[in-house]
């Protein structure tokens, strides 16, 4: 079957390790509780670029088909969405195996077919297309958990979303606005700030000290890391919460400003992915409220490299989707 996969690890030039071509068909022989899904659409995440750099993926696991997210059709002809965390409750794996996501230990979704535990398969709402549904299991699920589980915000609360344009940040803007939050966003790019307002942000600003927010916020959704860390802390009201799920600009800010954290009793919460139950809630929320993932571009699987190049260069707003 045709697939896009990591053939080599290159920490400095990750796209050098990306190849497309024929790979063996997935098999569930000897794997009790596993099933094969025909992939209709799959979306890119920064995790795929990190995999090409060798983060979470070792040379001994190559070649590895990339891709965490997918929507498709199961063996019974049902339209489904995949939850990409394998072994979250032990379903389909041995008790000695640690939790992982697709492409770390198991072949991913950038292929015509993928094998996963049956427990990881959820019904796709009819209201969502395959392309839309394929955007939800990683970036949008991460944003959903950050907002509604870890930030603990309620309708009417204020939230700052750093780095408008990225997958998680875009999802947080759309989901927050749909849930009745007052959303502010930041971006270094004027066009992305304008797009954030179109998607429901009350205002969009340049990050850093150049522009002040109209007010301090109840929570910050942080995925940028070092470049926006100080601004995130300074934007919180006393007792506010900073939820972080990534650090695309680097994991080592110049200063952690501990005095601000303890004096204002700020909370810093790490957040990673989400549960199957939260994904089911996200799917229902999108179907019921008419929320649709923001898609930057849709490409056929054989043009996967173009999608990776867009993501690596930051030249996108929303998700890149590959169709099979």
N, C-alpha and C positions, 0 to 999 in steps of 0.2 A: 504494500500500500504506500501511497505518497505521503510524505511527512516533512516537517521542518525540525531539525534536530541540532543539538550541540555535538560536534564531532571532535572539537579540541577546546581546551581552556586557554584563554588569552586574557590576562588580567588588565593589560593596557589597551588592547584593541579587541574588545569582546566580539565584535561582528566577524572577526577573522575565523572564529570557531563555528559560525553558523553555516549549515548546509541544508539543501533540500534534495529530496530524492526518495528512492524506495527503501522501506524498512519492513521488517517482518510483521506479519499480522499479529495482533494481540491474542493471547490465549488465556483461558481460565482453567486449563487442566491442572488438577491438584490444588486449586484454590476454592475451597468451599465458600459459597456465598458471594462469589464474584460474577459479574456479567459484562458483556460487551455492548457498547453504545455506538451507533453510527453518528458521527459528529456532523452537524449542519453548520455550526458557527462556533468560533472560539475567539477570545479577546486577549490582547497583549497586556502584560503587567511589567513593571520595573523588575519584578522578581526574575523574569526571563533574561533580562540583561545581566543581572547579578549572577545567575546560573552560568552564563557564558564566561563570567570572570572567575568562576570556581567557588562562589559563595554558596554553601549548602550542597554543592555538587562536586564530587571528587573524580579524578581521572579514572579511577577503577570502575565508575558507573557509566562511562562513555561507551558507545554513543547513546545519548539520552534525548528522546523526543521532548521538546519544550511545550509549554502551555499548561496553565492551571485551570482555566475557565472554559466551559463549553456548554452548549445546548444541542440536543439532538434527538434521536429516536431510539428507544430501547428495543429489545428482542421481541417484544409483544406489540410493537408499533405505536407505543405511547410517546408523546412529545415530553421530553424531560430536560431538567437542568441538573448539573453535577455539583455536588458539594466537594470541594477539592482537598479537604483535610482528611487524610486516610488514617484510620486507627484511632479516631477521636474517642470512641467508646469501646474499642477492641473489635468492632465488627470487621470481619474479613481478614484479620491479621492475627498472628500469634500473640500470646500474652507478653512475650519478651520483646516485641517490636515497639519502638517508640513512635509517637505521633509524628507524622510528616505530611507535607503537601505533595501533590503530583509534581513530578520532575526532580524530586530529591531522592526518592527510592524507587519510584514507579514511573513508567513512561507516561508522557503527557498528552495533551489534547490537540496539538497542532498536527493532526493526522486524520485520515479518513475514518478511523475507528480507535476507541480507547477502552481498556479494561479497568473497571473499578468495582469495589464492593457494592452489592445491590443496595445496601443501607445508604450509600452516598447519592442515590438517585432520587430526585424529587420531581413531582409533576410540574410541568411548565404551564403557567396560566395562559389561556387562549388569548388574552388581551395583549400579550407580549410576543413580538416576533422572535425568531431564533437569534437574530443578531442582537436584539435588545436584551434578551434573557442571558446571553453569553457574557454580557458585561457585568453581571451582578455578583457572581460568587466570590470574588476576591476584593477588588477595589470598593465596590458599592457595599458589600457586606462589612468590610473594614470600617467604612464611614458610618454605616448604620449602628454598629456596635460602639464606635467612639462616641457618637451623639447620644444614643438612647440607653445604653448600658453603662458606659464609663464616665461620661460627662454629667449624666443625671439631670439634664436640662428639661424644662417644661415649656409649653407654649407661652410666648411672651418674653422668655429669657433671651439674652443677647449672646451671640457666638461670633468669634473671629475665626475665619478659615484662612490659613496661610497658604500661599502658592496657588492661586486660582489657575486652572488649566490642567493640572495633574488629575489623574483618575480619581483618587480618593478625595481630593479637595473639591473637584467638580461635583462629585456625588454628595458631599457634605452640604454644599450650597443648595442643591436641588432638594435633598431630603429635608434639610433644616427649614427651608422656606415653606415646603409643603406641610410641615408639621407645626407651623405657626411660630417659628422662632424668628427673632430679629437677627439677620445675618449680615456681618461685615466680611469683606474679603480683601486680600492683598495680592498684588502681582507687580513685577518690575515692568510689565508690558501694558501699554495703554489699551491695546485691542483686547487683551484678556480681562482687564478691569471692566471694560465696557460690556464684554460678554457675560461676566459674572453678574452684573446688574440686570441684564436681560433675563438671566436664569433665576432671579429672585433675591439677590443680595440687595440690602438697603443702601449700601454704599461700598465702593471699592477704592483702595488706596495703595500707594507705594509702601512697601515694607520699610521698617526702620524709622529713625527719628524725623525724617523729612516731612511726614504728614501725621498728624494726630487723629486718632479716632474720635468720633463725636462723644463717646463715653467709654468708660472701662466696661469690660464684658464679663459675663458669668463664666464663660468657658472659651478655651482656644483649641482649635483642631490643628495640630502641628504634624506636618509630614516633611517639612523642608530641612529642619535640623539646625546646624550651626549658624547659617546665615540669618535666620529669623528668631533664634532662641531668645535673645535679649528682648527683642520687640514683643515676643509672646508674653514673657513674664511681666513686662511693664504695662501690657494692655489689660491685665486681669484686675478685677476688683478685689478687695480684701476677701479672703476665703474662697476665691475662684479656683477653677480647675483647668489645668493644662493636660490635654490628652495627646500623647505622641505615639505614632505608629510607624514612623520612618524618618530617615535623615538623608534625603537625596543630596544635600549640599555638604554632608559630612557629619560625623557623630561627635565631634569634639568642639563645642563652642568655646570662645575665648575665655568666658567667665560664666560660672553657674549662678552668680548672684545669690548666694545662700542667705545673705542677710535679708534680702527681699522675700525669699521663700518663707523663712520662719517668722519674720516680723509681721507679714501680712497674712500668715497662716494659709499660704497657697498649697494646693494639692497638685502633684505631678503623677499622672497615671499612664503606665504603659498599656498599649492595646495591640493585639495581634489577631487578625482575621476575625472569625466569629463562629458560632455553633451552627449546627444543622437547623435547630429550632429558630435561631435568629434569621437564617437564610429563608426559611419558610415564612417568617413574619415579614421580611423585606419583599418577597415575591407577592404576598397578599397586599401589602401597603401600596406597591406600585400598581397592581391591578385595580385596587379599589379607588385610589386617588388620582389615577391617570398619570402618574409619574413615569417618565421614560428616561432611560439612561442617555446621556449626551454622547453621541458617537462622532468622532472626528472624521473617520474614513473607514470604508469597507473595501477590503482587497481580497482577491482569490488567494488560496493557500500558496500557490506557486510564486506569488509576489510578496512572500513573507518578509524578505529582506528590506523591501521598501518601508514596511511598517516598523521594523526594528530601527531603521535609520531615522524615521520621524520621531520615534520615542527617544532615541539616544540623543538627538539634537534638540529636544524640547520643542519641536515645531508642531505642536498639536494642542487641541483643546478638547478634552474628552477622551474616549477610548478608540483604539484602533482594533477593528474586528477582521478576522480572517474567515472566509467562507469556504466550505468544501463542496 
